[in-house]
Amino acid sequence: MVFLNYVRPREDVDVLLVRKMEREALEAILAEDPFVAVAEYEVMNGNVNRAAEAFAGLKGVQLSA
């Protein structure tokens, strides 16, 4: 999971779900994100244990780096 912590005021907080990948590869992708000038990124590991019906296919997926 990648949490976007905006350093400028923002009403919403976004979370990106990223399949498990090498940390360096994920950081390279995030460095190209157009919001890099206004956001800080916090990368956390996790597993999807519960999901709404529409996201049931994500159950059991390992997330992040």
C-alpha angles and dihedrals in degrees: 000000000000118000117202110217106193115216090201123056113286130167097212133051115215128209124195119204111216125182114239110283139153110295093231092054092050092048090051090053092048091049088063094050111119090225093060089103093058104028142062119212126221114191118204133177120232148147126233105239100158131025140168114262091260089058098039090120089069094063110120094017116137112225136210135356 
